[in-house]
Amino acid sequence: MTKRKRYSAEFKAKVALEAIREELTTAELAKKYDIHPTMISGWSEEE
């Protein structure tokens, strides 16, 4: 069984800001950073 990957607050903020800028789609960002698109959506909505 594999352990969950933990992401730093800095990484989350970087990816969320890119998502908010909408230069790439969520799917493109997910592929770029090798993470699930749902994670990006969640990070973008956090305050």
mmCIF entry with sequence, helices, sheets and N, C-alpha, C, O atoms, coordinates in Angstrom:
data_MODEL
# 
_entry.id   MODEL 
# 
_entity.id                         1 
_entity.type                       polymer 
_entity.pdbx_number_of_molecules   1 
# 
_entity_poly.entity_id                      1 
_entity_poly.type                           'polypeptide(L)' 
_entity_poly.nstd_linkage                   no 
_entity_poly.nstd_monomer                   no 
_entity_poly.pdbx_seq_one_letter_code       MTKRKRYSAEFKAKVALEAIREELTTAELAKKYDIHPTMISGWSEEE 
_entity_poly.pdbx_seq_one_letter_code_can   MTKRKRYSAEFKAKVALEAIREELTTAELAKKYDIHPTMISGWSEEE 
_entity_poly.pdbx_strand_id                 A 
# 
loop_
_entity_poly_seq.entity_id 
_entity_poly_seq.num 
_entity_poly_seq.mon_id 
_entity_poly_seq.hetero 
1 1  MET n 
1 2  THR n 
1 3  LYS n 
1 4  ARG n 
1 5  LYS n 
1 6  ARG n 
1 7  TYR n 
1 8  SER n 
1 9  ALA n 
1 10 GLU n 
1 11 PHE n 
1 12 LYS n 
1 13 ALA n 
1 14 LYS n 
1 15 VAL n 
1 16 ALA n 
1 17 LEU n 
1 18 GLU n 
1 19 ALA n 
1 20 ILE n 
1 21 ARG n 
1 22 GLU n 
1 23 GLU n 
1 24 LEU n 
1 25 THR n 
1 26 THR n 
1 27 ALA n 
1 28 GLU n 
1 29 LEU n 
1 30 ALA n 
1 31 LYS n 
1 32 LYS n 
1 33 TYR n 
1 34 ASP n 
1 35 ILE n 
1 36 HIS n 
1 37 PRO n 
1 38 THR n 
1 39 MET n 
1 40 ILE n 
1 41 SER n 
1 42 GLY n 
1 43 TRP n 
1 44 SER n 
1 45 GLU n 
1 46 GLU n 
1 47 GLU n 
# 
_struct_asym.id          A 
_struct_asym.entity_id   1 
# 
loop_
_struct_conf.conf_type_id 
_struct_conf.id 
_struct_conf.pdbx_PDB_helix_id 
_struct_conf.beg_label_comp_id 
_struct_conf.beg_label_asym_id 
_struct_conf.beg_label_seq_id 
_struct_conf.pdbx_beg_PDB_ins_code 
_struct_conf.end_label_comp_id 
_struct_conf.end_label_asym_id 
_struct_conf.end_label_seq_id 
_struct_conf.pdbx_end_PDB_ins_code 
_struct_conf.beg_auth_comp_id 
_struct_conf.beg_auth_asym_id 
_struct_conf.beg_auth_seq_id 
_struct_conf.end_auth_comp_id 
_struct_conf.end_auth_asym_id 
_struct_conf.end_auth_seq_id 
_struct_conf.pdbx_PDB_helix_class 
_struct_conf.details 
_struct_conf.pdbx_PDB_helix_length 
HELX_P HELX_P1 AA1 ALA A 9  ? ARG A 21 ? ALA A 9  ARG A 21 1 ? 13 
HELX_P HELX_P2 AA2 THR A 26 ? TYR A 33 ? THR A 26 TYR A 33 1 ? 8  
HELX_P HELX_P3 AA3 PRO A 37 ? GLU A 45 ? PRO A 37 GLU A 45 1 ? 9  
# 
_struct_conf_type.id          HELX_P 
_struct_conf_type.criteria    ? 
_struct_conf_type.reference   ? 
# 
loop_
_atom_site.group_PDB 
_atom_site.id 
_atom_site.type_symbol 
_atom_site.label_atom_id 
_atom_site.label_alt_id 
_atom_site.label_comp_id 
_atom_site.label_asym_id 
_atom_site.label_entity_id 
_atom_site.label_seq_id 
_atom_site.pdbx_PDB_ins_code 
_atom_site.Cartn_x 
_atom_site.Cartn_y 
_atom_site.Cartn_z 
_atom_site.occupancy 
_atom_site.B_iso_or_equiv 
_atom_site.pdbx_formal_charge 
_atom_site.auth_seq_id 
_atom_site.auth_comp_id 
_atom_site.auth_asym_id 
_atom_site.auth_atom_id 
_atom_site.pdbx_PDB_model_num 
ATOM 1   N N  . MET A 1 1  ? 0.839   -1.179 0.000   1.00 0.00 ? 1  MET A N  1 
ATOM 2   C CA . MET A 1 1  ? 0.000   0.000  0.000   1.00 0.00 ? 1  MET A CA 1 
ATOM 3   C C  . MET A 1 1  ? 0.889   1.249  0.000   1.00 0.00 ? 1  MET A C  1 
ATOM 4   O O  . MET A 1 1  ? 1.846   1.342  0.769   1.00 0.00 ? 1  MET A O  1 
ATOM 5   N N  . THR A 1 2  ? 0.556   2.205  -0.875  1.00 0.00 ? 2  THR A N  1 
ATOM 6   C CA . THR A 1 2  ? 1.378   3.404  -0.976  1.00 0.00 ? 2  THR A CA 1 
ATOM 7   C C  . THR A 1 2  ? 0.854   4.506  -0.067  1.00 0.00 ? 2  THR A C  1 
ATOM 8   O O  . THR A 1 2  ? -0.335  4.574  0.244   1.00 0.00 ? 2  THR A O  1 
ATOM 9   N N  . LYS A 1 3  ? 1.779   5.367  0.350   1.00 0.00 ? 3  LYS A N  1 
ATOM 10  C CA . LYS A 1 3  ? 1.399   6.496  1.183   1.00 0.00 ? 3  LYS A CA 1 
ATOM 11  C C  . LYS A 1 3  ? 0.971   7.661  0.305   1.00 0.00 ? 3  LYS A C  1 
ATOM 12  O O  . LYS A 1 3  ? 1.404   7.782  -0.842  1.00 0.00 ? 3  LYS A O  1 
ATOM 13  N N  . ARG A 1 4  ? 0.117   8.515  0.855   1.00 0.00 ? 4  ARG A N  1 
ATOM 14  C CA . ARG A 1 4  ? -0.319  9.709  0.132   1.00 0.00 ? 4  ARG A CA 1 
ATOM 15  C C  . ARG A 1 4  ? 0.823   10.695 0.005   1.00 0.00 ? 4  ARG A C  1 
ATOM 16  O O  . ARG A 1 4  ? 1.653   10.834 0.904   1.00 0.00 ? 4  ARG A O  1 
ATOM 17  N N  . LYS A 1 5  ? 0.850   11.376 -1.128  1.00 0.00 ? 5  LYS A N  1 
ATOM 18  C CA . LYS A 1 5  ? 1.845   12.421 -1.340  1.00 0.00 ? 5  LYS A CA 1 
ATOM 19  C C  . LYS A 1 5  ? 1.354   13.692 -0.659  1.00 0.00 ? 5  LYS A C  1 
ATOM 20  O O  . LYS A 1 5  ? 0.196   14.083 -0.810  1.00 0.00 ? 5  LYS A O  1 
ATOM 21  N N  . ARG A 1 6  ? 2.232   14.322 0.080   1.00 0.00 ? 6  ARG A N  1 
ATOM 22  C CA . ARG A 1 6  ? 1.897   15.580 0.744   1.00 0.00 ? 6  ARG A CA 1 
ATOM 23  C C  . ARG A 1 6  ? 2.497   16.726 -0.065  1.00 0.00 ? 6  ARG A C  1 
ATOM 24  O O  . ARG A 1 6  ? 3.655   16.662 -0.478  1.00 0.00 ? 6  ARG A O  1 
ATOM 25  N N  . TYR A 1 7  ? 1.713   17.763 -0.287  1.00 0.00 ? 7  TYR A N  1 
ATOM 26  C CA . TYR A 1 7  ? 2.172   18.909 -1.057  1.00 0.00 ? 7  TYR A CA 1 
ATOM 27  C C  . TYR A 1 7  ? 2.325   20.108 -0.131  1.00 0.00 ? 7  TYR A C  1 
ATOM 28  O O  . TYR A 1 7  ? 1.503   20.319 0.761   1.00 0.00 ? 7  TYR A O  1 
ATOM 29  N N  . SER A 1 8  ? 3.378   20.892 -0.343  1.00 0.00 ? 8  SER A N  1 
ATOM 30  C CA . SER A 1 8  ? 3.626   22.059 0.488   1.00 0.00 ? 8  SER A CA 1 
ATOM 31  C C  . SER A 1 8  ? 2.632   23.165 0.157   1.00 0.00 ? 8  SER A C  1 
ATOM 32  O O  . SER A 1 8  ? 2.033   23.178 -0.918  1.00 0.00 ? 8  SER A O  1 
ATOM 33  N N  . ALA A 1 9  ? 2.471   24.071 1.075   1.00 0.00 ? 9  ALA A N  1 
ATOM 34  C CA . ALA A 1 9  ? 1.580   25.209 0.864   1.00 0.00 ? 9  ALA A CA 1 
ATOM 35  C C  . ALA A 1 9  ? 2.063   26.053 -0.312  1.00 0.00 ? 9  ALA A C  1 
ATOM 36  O O  . ALA A 1 9  ? 1.256   26.605 -1.060  1.00 0.00 ? 9  ALA A O  1 
ATOM 37  N N  . GLU A 1 10 ? 3.376   26.149 -0.471  1.00 0.00 ? 10 GLU A N  1 
ATOM 38  C CA . GLU A 1 10 ? 3.941   26.924 -1.573  1.00 0.00 ? 10 GLU A CA 1 
ATOM 39  C C  . GLU A 1 10 ? 3.579   26.306 -2.918  1.00 0.00 ? 10 GLU A C  1 
ATOM 40  O O  . GLU A 1 10 ? 3.224   27.014 -3.860  1.00 0.00 ? 10 GLU A O  1 
ATOM 41  N N  . PHE A 1 11 ? 3.671   24.975 -3.003  1.00 0.00 ? 11 PHE A N  1 
ATOM 42  C CA . PHE A 1 11 ? 3.325   24.276 -4.247  1.00 0.00 ? 11 PHE A CA 1 
ATOM 43  C C  . PHE A 1 11 ? 1.847   24.453 -4.561  1.00 0.00 ? 11 PHE A C  1 
ATOM 44  O O  . PHE A 1 11 ? 1.476   24.737 -5.700  1.00 0.00 ? 11 PHE A O  1 
ATOM 45  N N  . LYS A 1 12 ? 1.005   24.285 -3.543  1.00 0.00 ? 12 LYS A N  1 
ATOM 46  C CA . LYS A 1 12 ? -0.438  24.438 -3.738  1.00 0.00 ? 12 LYS A CA 1 
ATOM 47  C C  . LYS A 1 12 ? -0.770  25.841 -4.226  1.00 0.00 ? 12 LYS A C  1 
ATOM 48  O O  . LYS A 1 12 ? -1.571  26.011 -5.145  1.00 0.00 ? 12 LYS A O  1 
ATOM 49  N N  . ALA A 1 13 ? -0.153  26.843 -3.611  1.00 0.00 ? 13 ALA A N  1 
ATOM 50  C CA . ALA A 1 13 ? -0.408  28.231 -3.988  1.00 0.00 ? 13 ALA A CA 1 
ATOM 51  C C  . ALA A 1 13 ? 0.040   28.495 -5.425  1.00 0.00 ? 13 ALA A C  1 
ATOM 52  O O  . ALA A 1 13 ? -0.654  29.173 -6.182  1.00 0.00 ? 13 ALA A O  1 
ATOM 53  N N  . LYS A 1 14 ? 1.186   27.965 -5.790  1.00 0.00 ? 14 LYS A N  1 
ATOM 54  C CA . LYS A 1 14 ? 1.714   28.147 -7.149  1.00 0.00 ? 14 LYS A CA 1 
ATOM 55  C C  . LYS A 1 14 ? 0.755   27.571 -8.182  1.00 0.00 ? 14 LYS A C  1 
ATOM 56  O O  . LYS A 1 14 ? 0.430   28.230 -9.170  1.00 0.00 ? 14 LYS A O  1 
ATOM 57  N N  . VAL A 1 15 ? 0.302   26.344 -7.955  1.00 0.00 ? 15 VAL A N  1 
ATOM 58  C CA . VAL A 1 15 ? -0.599  25.677 -8.892  1.00 0.00 ? 15 VAL A CA 1 
ATOM 59  C C  . VAL A 1 15 ? -1.960  26.384 -8.916  1.00 0.00 ? 15 VAL A C  1 
ATOM 60  O O  . VAL A 1 15 ? -2.534  26.583 -9.986  1.00 0.00 ? 15 VAL A O  1 
ATOM 61  N N  . ALA A 1 16 ? -2.476  26.761 -7.744  1.00 0.00 ? 16 ALA A N  1 
ATOM 62  C CA . ALA A 1 16 ? -3.772  27.441 -7.669  1.00 0.00 ? 16 ALA A CA 1 
ATOM 63  C C  . ALA A 1 16 ? -3.732  28.774 -8.405  1.00 0.00 ? 16 ALA A C  1 
ATOM 64  O O  . ALA A 1 16 ? -4.682  29.121 -9.107  1.00 0.00 ? 16 ALA A O  1 
ATOM 65  N N  . LEU A 1 17 ? -2.646  29.521 -8.254  1.00 0.00 ? 17 LEU A N  1 
ATOM 66  C CA . LEU A 1 17 ? -2.526  30.801 -8.954  1.00 0.00 ? 17 LEU A CA 1 
ATOM 67  C C  . LEU A 1 17 ? -2.501  30.602 -10.467 1.00 0.00 ? 17 LEU A C  1 
ATOM 68  O O  . LEU A 1 17 ? -3.108  31.374 -11.209 1.00 0.00 ? 17 LEU A O  1 
ATOM 69  N N  . GLU A 1 18 ? -1.807  29.579 -10.917 1.00 0.00 ? 18 GLU A N  1 
ATOM 70  C CA . GLU A 1 18 ? -1.792  29.279 -12.350 1.00 0.00 ? 18 GLU A CA 1 
ATOM 71  C C  . GLU A 1 18 ? -3.194  28.938 -12.833 1.00 0.00 ? 18 GLU A C  1 
ATOM 72  O O  . GLU A 1 18 ? -3.587  29.336 -13.929 1.00 0.00 ? 18 GLU A O  1 
ATOM 73  N N  . ALA A 1 19 ? -3.947  28.206 -12.025 1.00 0.00 ? 19 ALA A N  1 
ATOM 74  C CA . ALA A 1 19 ? -5.312  27.826 -12.402 1.00 0.00 ? 19 ALA A CA 1 
ATOM 75  C C  . ALA A 1 19 ? -6.209  29.063 -12.474 1.00 0.00 ? 19 ALA A C  1 
ATOM 76  O O  . ALA A 1 19 ? -7.041  29.180 -13.374 1.00 0.00 ? 19 ALA A O  1 
ATOM 77  N N  . ILE A 1 20 ? -6.035  29.976 -11.531 1.00 0.00 ? 20 ILE A N  1 
ATOM 78  C CA . ILE A 1 20 ? -6.850  31.189 -11.495 1.00 0.00 ? 20 ILE A CA 1 
ATOM 79  C C  . ILE A 1 20 ? -6.540  32.088 -12.693 1.00 0.00 ? 20 ILE A C  1 
ATOM 80  O O  . ILE A 1 20 ? -7.436  32.739 -13.231 1.00 0.00 ? 20 ILE A O  1 
ATOM 81  N N  . ARG A 1 21 ? -5.277  32.123 -13.107 1.00 0.00 ? 21 ARG A N  1 
ATOM 82  C CA . ARG A 1 21 ? -4.889  32.936 -14.273 1.00 0.00 ? 21 ARG A CA 1 
ATOM 83  C C  . ARG A 1 21 ? -5.494  32.412 -15.571 1.00 0.00 ? 21 ARG A C  1 
ATOM 84  O O  . ARG A 1 21 ? -5.633  33.156 -16.541 1.00 0.00 ? 21 ARG A O  1 
ATOM 85  N N  . GLU A 1 22 ? -5.852  31.132 -15.587 1.00 0.00 ? 22 GLU A N  1 
ATOM 86  C CA . GLU A 1 22 ? -6.497  30.479 -16.727 1.00 0.00 ? 22 GLU A CA 1 
ATOM 87  C C  . GLU A 1 22 ? -5.670  30.518 -18.012 1.00 0.00 ? 22 GLU A C  1 
ATOM 88  O O  . GLU A 1 22 ? -6.224  30.580 -19.109 1.00 0.00 ? 22 GLU A O  1 
ATOM 89  N N  . GLU A 1 23 ? -4.341  30.481 -17.871 1.00 0.00 ? 23 GLU A N  1 
ATOM 90  C CA . GLU A 1 23 ? -3.485  30.393 -19.050 1.00 0.00 ? 23 GLU A CA 1 
ATOM 91  C C  . GLU A 1 23 ? -3.482  28.967 -19.594 1.00 0.00 ? 23 GLU A C  1 
ATOM 92  O O  . GLU A 1 23 ? -3.348  28.755 -20.799 1.00 0.00 ? 23 GLU A O  1 
ATOM 93  N N  . LEU A 1 24 ? -3.631  27.993 -18.699 1.00 0.00 ? 24 LEU A N  1 
ATOM 94  C CA . LEU A 1 24 ? -3.754  26.590 -19.070 1.00 0.00 ? 24 LEU A CA 1 
ATOM 95  C C  . LEU A 1 24 ? -5.040  26.053 -18.449 1.00 0.00 ? 24 LEU A C  1 
ATOM 96  O O  . LEU A 1 24 ? -5.514  26.570 -17.437 1.00 0.00 ? 24 LEU A O  1 
ATOM 97  N N  . THR A 1 25 ? -5.596  25.021 -19.057 1.00 0.00 ? 25 THR A N  1 
ATOM 98  C CA . THR A 1 25 ? -6.783  24.398 -18.475 1.00 0.00 ? 25 THR A CA 1 
ATOM 99  C C  . THR A 1 25 ? -6.374  23.602 -17.233 1.00 0.00 ? 25 THR A C  1 
ATOM 100 O O  . THR A 1 25 ? -5.193  23.328 -17.019 1.00 0.00 ? 25 THR A O  1 
ATOM 101 N N  . THR A 1 26 ? -7.348  23.245 -16.437 1.00 0.00 ? 26 THR A N  1 
ATOM 102 C CA . THR A 1 26 ? -7.081  22.435 -15.247 1.00 0.00 ? 26 THR A CA 1 
ATOM 103 C C  . THR A 1 26 ? -6.445  21.108 -15.650 1.00 0.00 ? 26 THR A C  1 
ATOM 104 O O  . THR A 1 26 ? -5.527  20.621 -14.991 1.00 0.00 ? 26 THR A O  1 
ATOM 105 N N  . ALA A 1 27 ? -6.944  20.534 -16.735 1.00 0.00 ? 27 ALA A N  1 
ATOM 106 C CA . ALA A 1 27 ? -6.394  19.256 -17.201 1.00 0.00 ? 27 ALA A CA 1 
ATOM 107 C C  . ALA A 1 27 ? -4.932  19.410 -17.625 1.00 0.00 ? 27 ALA A C  1 
ATOM 108 O O  . ALA A 1 27 ? -4.110  18.538 -17.344 1.00 0.00 ? 27 ALA A O  1 
ATOM 109 N N  . GLU A 1 28 ? -4.611  20.502 -18.292 1.00 0.00 ? 28 GLU A N  1 
ATOM 110 C CA . GLU A 1 28 ? -3.224  20.737 -18.719 1.00 0.00 ? 28 GLU A CA 1 
ATOM 111 C C  . GLU A 1 28 ? -2.305  20.947 -17.518 1.00 0.00 ? 28 GLU A C  1 
ATOM 112 O O  . GLU A 1 28 ? -1.181  20.446 -17.494 1.00 0.00 ? 28 GLU A O  1 
ATOM 113 N N  . LEU A 1 29 ? -2.787  21.685 -16.525 1.00 0.00 ? 29 LEU A N  1 
ATOM 114 C CA . LEU A 1 29 ? -2.003  21.884 -15.300 1.00 0.00 ? 29 LEU A CA 1 
ATOM 115 C C  . LEU A 1 29 ? -1.799  20.562 -14.571 1.00 0.00 ? 29 LEU A C  1 
ATOM 116 O O  . LEU A 1 29 ? -0.707  20.283 -14.074 1.00 0.00 ? 29 LEU A O  1 
ATOM 117 N N  . ALA A 1 30 ? -2.841  19.756 -14.509 1.00 0.00 ? 30 ALA A N  1 
ATOM 118 C CA . ALA A 1 30 ? -2.751  18.461 -13.835 1.00 0.00 ? 30 ALA A CA 1 
ATOM 119 C C  . ALA A 1 30 ? -1.685  17.592 -14.492 1.00 0.00 ? 30 ALA A C  1 
ATOM 120 O O  . ALA A 1 30 ? -0.899  16.931 -13.813 1.00 0.00 ? 30 ALA A O  1 
ATOM 121 N N  . LYS A 1 31 ? -1.671  17.602 -15.809 1.00 0.00 ? 31 LYS A N  1 
ATOM 122 C CA . LYS A 1 31 ? -0.676  16.810 -16.534 1.00 0.00 ? 31 LYS A CA 1 
ATOM 123 C C  . LYS A 1 31 ? 0.731   17.373 -16.313 1.00 0.00 ? 31 LYS A C  1 
ATOM 124 O O  . LYS A 1 31 ? 1.688   16.620 -16.131 1.00 0.00 ? 31 LYS A O  1 
ATOM 125 N N  . LYS A 1 32 ? 0.846   18.701 -16.330 1.00 0.00 ? 32 LYS A N  1 
ATOM 126 C CA . LYS A 1 32 ? 2.133   19.378 -16.136 1.00 0.00 ? 32 LYS A CA 1 
ATOM 127 C C  . LYS A 1 32 ? 2.756   19.023 -14.784 1.00 0.00 ? 32 LYS A C  1 
ATOM 128 O O  . LYS A 1 32 ? 3.957   18.769 -14.694 1.00 0.00 ? 32 LYS A O  1 
ATOM 129 N N  . TYR A 1 33 ? 1.926   19.008 -13.729 1.00 0.00 ? 33 TYR A N  1 
ATOM 130 C CA . TYR A 1 33 ? 2.424   18.766 -12.370 1.00 0.00 ? 33 TYR A CA 1 
ATOM 131 C C  . TYR A 1 33 ? 2.188   17.338 -11.886 1.00 0.00 ? 33 TYR A C  1 
ATOM 132 O O  . TYR A 1 33 ? 2.529   17.009 -10.750 1.00 0.00 ? 33 TYR A O  1 
ATOM 133 N N  . ASP A 1 34 ? 1.608   16.485 -12.734 1.00 0.00 ? 34 ASP A N  1 
ATOM 134 C CA . ASP A 1 34 ? 1.361   15.084 -12.401 1.00 0.00 ? 34 ASP A CA 1 
ATOM 135 C C  . ASP A 1 34 ? 0.509   14.937 -11.141 1.00 0.00 ? 34 ASP A C  1 
ATOM 136 O O  . ASP A 1 34 ? 0.860   14.207 -10.214 1.00 0.00 ? 34 ASP A O  1 
ATOM 137 N N  . ILE A 1 35 ? -0.623  15.655 -11.132 1.00 0.00 ? 35 ILE A N  1 
ATOM 138 C CA . ILE A 1 35 ? -1.580  15.562 -10.041 1.00 0.00 ? 35 ILE A CA 1 
ATOM 139 C C  . ILE A 1 35 ? -2.989  15.454 -10.635 1.00 0.00 ? 35 ILE A C  1 
ATOM 140 O O  . ILE A 1 35 ? -3.178  15.691 -11.827 1.00 0.00 ? 35 ILE A O  1 
ATOM 141 N N  . HIS A 1 36 ? -3.964  15.101 -9.815  1.00 0.00 ? 36 HIS A N  1 
ATOM 142 C CA . HIS A 1 36 ? -5.334  14.937 -10.286 1.00 0.00 ? 36 HIS A CA 1 
ATOM 143 C C  . HIS A 1 36 ? -6.007  16.311 -10.421 1.00 0.00 ? 36 HIS A C  1 
ATOM 144 O O  . HIS A 1 36 ? -5.832  17.170 -9.557  1.00 0.00 ? 36 HIS A O  1 
ATOM 145 N N  . PRO A 1 37 ? -6.773  16.522 -11.494 1.00 0.00 ? 37 PRO A N  1 
ATOM 146 C CA . PRO A 1 37 ? -7.433  17.816 -11.698 1.00 0.00 ? 37 PRO A CA 1 
ATOM 147 C C  . PRO A 1 37 ? -8.331  18.253 -10.537 1.00 0.00 ? 37 PRO A C  1 
ATOM 148 O O  . PRO A 1 37 ? -8.457  19.449 -10.275 1.00 0.00 ? 37 PRO A O  1 
ATOM 149 N N  . THR A 1 38 ? -8.949  17.311 -9.850  1.00 0.00 ? 38 THR A N  1 
ATOM 150 C CA . THR A 1 38 ? -9.816  17.645 -8.725  1.00 0.00 ? 38 THR A CA 1 
ATOM 151 C C  . THR A 1 38 ? -9.030  18.327 -7.606  1.00 0.00 ? 38 THR A C  1 
ATOM 152 O O  . THR A 1 38 ? -9.561  19.194 -6.912  1.00 0.00 ? 38 THR A O  1 
ATOM 153 N N  . MET A 1 39 ? -7.782  17.941 -7.433  1.00 0.00 ? 39 MET A N  1 
ATOM 154 C CA . MET A 1 39 ? -6.950  18.560 -6.400  1.00 0.00 ? 39 MET A CA 1 
ATOM 155 C C  . MET A 1 39 ? -6.749  20.042 -6.709  1.00 0.00 ? 39 MET A C  1 
ATOM 156 O O  . MET A 1 39 ? -6.801  20.883 -5.811  1.00 0.00 ? 39 MET A O  1 
ATOM 157 N N  . ILE A 1 40 ? -6.519  20.355 -7.976  1.00 0.00 ? 40 ILE A N  1 
ATOM 158 C CA . ILE A 1 40 ? -6.302  21.744 -8.378  1.00 0.00 ? 40 ILE A CA 1 
ATOM 159 C C  . ILE A 1 40 ? -7.553  22.573 -8.104  1.00 0.00 ? 40 ILE A C  1 
ATOM 160 O O  . ILE A 1 40 ? -7.472  23.694 -7.603  1.00 0.00 ? 40 ILE A O  1 
ATOM 161 N N  . SER A 1 41 ? -8.697  22.011 -8.438  1.00 0.00 ? 41 SER A N  1 
ATOM 162 C CA . SER A 1 41 ? -9.961  22.711 -8.198  1.00 0.00 ? 41 SER A CA 1 
ATOM 163 C C  . SER A 1 41 ? -10.136 23.006 -6.704  1.00 0.00 ? 41 SER A C  1 
ATOM 164 O O  . SER A 1 41 ? -10.546 24.103 -6.325  1.00 0.00 ? 41 SER A O  1 
ATOM 165 N N  . GLY A 1 42 ? -9.830  22.045 -5.887  1.00 0.00 ? 42 GLY A N  1 
ATOM 166 C CA . GLY A 1 42 ? -9.942  22.240 -4.431  1.00 0.00 ? 42 GLY A CA 1 
ATOM 167 C C  . GLY A 1 42 ? -8.991  23.285 -3.912  1.00 0.00 ? 42 GLY A C  1 
ATOM 168 O O  . GLY A 1 42 ? -9.368  24.100 -3.070  1.00 0.00 ? 42 GLY A O  1 
ATOM 169 N N  . TRP A 1 43 ? -7.773  23.280 -4.392  1.00 0.00 ? 43 TRP A N  1 
ATOM 170 C CA . TRP A 1 43 ? -6.785  24.258 -3.951  1.00 0.00 ? 43 TRP A CA 1 
ATOM 171 C C  . TRP A 1 43 ? -7.158  25.651 -4.395  1.00 0.00 ? 43 TRP A C  1 
ATOM 172 O O  . TRP A 1 43 ? -6.907  26.616 -3.673  1.00 0.00 ? 43 TRP A O  1 
ATOM 173 N N  . SER A 1 44 ? -7.758  25.779 -5.576  1.00 0.00 ? 44 SER A N  1 
ATOM 174 C CA . SER A 1 44 ? -8.138  27.099 -6.087  1.00 0.00 ? 44 SER A CA 1 
ATOM 175 C C  . SER A 1 44 ? -9.287  27.703 -5.277  1.00 0.00 ? 44 SER A C  1 
ATOM 176 O O  . SER A 1 44 ? -9.420  28.925 -5.211  1.00 0.00 ? 44 SER A O  1 
ATOM 177 N N  . GLU A 1 45 ? -10.106 26.867 -4.670  1.00 0.00 ? 45 GLU A N  1 
ATOM 178 C CA . GLU A 1 45 ? -11.255 27.342 -3.903  1.00 0.00 ? 45 GLU A CA 1 
ATOM 179 C C  . GLU A 1 45 ? -10.913 27.640 -2.448  1.00 0.00 ? 45 GLU A C  1 
ATOM 180 O O  . GLU A 1 45 ? -11.673 28.327 -1.764  1.00 0.00 ? 45 GLU A O  1 
ATOM 181 N N  . GLU A 1 46 ? -9.774  27.129 -1.962  1.00 0.00 ? 46 GLU A N  1 
ATOM 182 C CA . GLU A 1 46 ? -9.382  27.365 -0.556  1.00 0.00 ? 46 GLU A CA 1 
ATOM 183 C C  . GLU A 1 46 ? -9.023  28.827 -0.361  1.00 0.00 ? 46 GLU A C  1 
ATOM 184 O O  . GLU A 1 46 ? -8.584  29.506 -1.289  1.00 0.00 ? 46 GLU A O  1 
ATOM 185 N N  . GLU A 1 47 ? -9.216  29.295 0.851   1.00 0.00 ? 47 GLU A N  1 
ATOM 186 C CA . GLU A 1 47 ? -8.852  30.678 1.175   1.00 0.00 ? 47 GLU A CA 1 
ATOM 187 C C  . GLU A 1 47 ? -7.750  30.711 2.195   1.00 0.00 ? 47 GLU A C  1 
ATOM 188 O O  . GLU A 1 47 ? -7.310  31.790 2.593   1.00 0.00 ? 47 GLU A O  1 
# 
